Amino acid sequence: MPQHTAVATIHTNHGDIVVNLFGDQAPRTVQNFVGLSDGSREWTHPATGKPGEGALYTDVIFHRIIEGFMIQGGDPLGVGTGGPGYNFNDEISPELTFTEPYKLAMANAGLRRNAITG
């Protein structure tokens, strides 16, 4: 298993979720997640088309919850169709698999097009 390069804490009303980020295997994805989390990455609000203010993930809900399987969030619209106003190529690493529970991934918007929700 590769070593993580950063740790992020997702604060929820049910407690904190601490996640490991693997910047060596997915550098652009990790940069994107961190930048949208701390407000250092520019984004466009999907409802207004105007520049977003601050961290995209602040007060964003988990819009999809499948008990015993997964949660999905990151959409400022709260429904799973919004994103930051841009896409980038997928970063898929054979070293990172989903054969155990408690894995973090970013959903994509189609083949080779990462989006923000995930």
ZAMARGU-4260 file (C-alpha; in steps of 0.2 Angstrom, whole numbers, plus 5000, padded with zeros to 4 digits):
<rodrens>
0) 5000/5000/5000 | 5007/5017/4995 | 5010/5030/5009 | 4999/5045/5010 | 5006/5062/5007
5) 4992/5072/5017 | 4978/5070/5029 | 4961/5079/5028 | 4947/5080/5041 | 4930/5082/5035
10) 4919/5090/5049 | 4901/5083/5049 | 4886/5085/5061 | 4889/5066/5065 | 4907/5068/5069
15) 4924/5070/5060 | 4930/5059/5045 | 4949/5059/5044 | 4955/5054/5026 | 4972/5050/5019
20) 4977/5058/5003 | 4989/5050/4990 | 4997/5064/4981 | 5010/5053/4973 | 4997/5043/4964
25) 4984/5057/4961 | 4993/5074/4962 | 4981/5084/4953 | 4966/5076/4962 | 4974/5079/4979
30) 4978/5097/4974 | 4960/5100/4968 | 4953/5093/4984 | 4964/5103/4995 | 4962/5119/4986
35) 4943/5118/4985 | 4943/5113/5004 | 4954/5127/5010 | 4948/5140/4997 | 4964/5142/4988
40) 4957/5135/4972 | 4946/5146/4961 | 4929/5139/4956 | 4913/5144/4948 | 4896/5142/4957
45) 4885/5131/4946 | 4869/5140/4951 | 4875/5158/4947 | 4890/5155/4935 | 4899/5168/4946
50) 4915/5165/4955 | 4913/5155/4971 | 4918/5163/4987 | 4929/5154/4999 | 4930/5135/5001
55) 4918/5126/4990 | 4915/5112/5003 | 4910/5123/5017 | 4892/5118/5023 | 4890/5107/5008
60) 4879/5091/5012 | 4881/5073/5008 | 4868/5072/4994 | 4869/5053/4992 | 4869/5041/5006
65) 4868/5022/5004 | 4868/5014/5021 | 4882/5002/5023 | 4889/5006/5006 | 4894/5024/5003
70) 4891/5043/5005 | 4894/5056/4991 | 4895/5075/4993 | 4904/5090/4986 | 4890/5097/4976
75) 4887/5115/4981 | 4869/5113/4974 | 4866/5098/4985 | 4859/5086/4972 | 4874/5078/4964
80) 4874/5088/4947 | 4885/5103/4952 | 4903/5105/4952 | 4917/5119/4952 | 4915/5124/4934
85) 4929/5114/4926 | 4935/5096/4923 | 4952/5087/4922 | 4958/5070/4917 | 4956/5055/4928
90) 4971/5049/4939 | 4969/5031/4941 | 4982/5021/4950 | 4984/5002/4950 | 4991/5004/4968
95) 4975/5011/4975 | 4961/4999/4975 | 4943/4998/4983 | 4944/4981/4990 | 4942/4987/5008
100) 4929/4999/5016 | 4933/5017/5020 | 4941/5022/5004 | 4939/5040/4997 | 4937/5043/4978
105) 4932/5057/4967 | 4917/5054/4956 | 4920/5059/4937 | 4909/5067/4924 | 4912/5054/4911
110) 4927/5045/4904 | 4943/5055/4908 | 4933/5069/4916 | 4935/5071/4934 | 4922/5082/4942
115) 4920/5089/4960 | 4907/5078/4968 | 4914/5062/4976
</rodrens>
